[in-house]
Amino acid sequence: MTMQKIAVSLPRPLLASARRAVREGRAGNVSAYVASALEEKSKLDDLASLLQEMLAETGGPLTAAERRRADAALGLGSRSAKAPRKRGR
């Protein structure tokens, strides 16, 4: 993979975490740590886009009633009152 050097400003706590990961052997260097984090973020963004496409094709997010039925079927019990409620069907 071709690498390109850039300058990035990071909040001190994040830089400290990256340096700690290097010291603990979880990353070869700070650049590798940041590259790995960006790769994971990119994957999550791709998954979020895919989810939005799938929801658009299938009628949107689950209704509150659909969430309760799904939770019951999965044995998860009741959901928090903070669960999103987008629209009814």
Buried (B, 14 or more C-beta within 10 A) or exposed (E): EEEEEEEEEEEEEEBEBBBEBBEEEEBEEBBBBBBBBEEEEEEEEEEEEEEEEEEEEEEEBBBBEEBBEEBEEEEEEEEEEEEEEEEEE
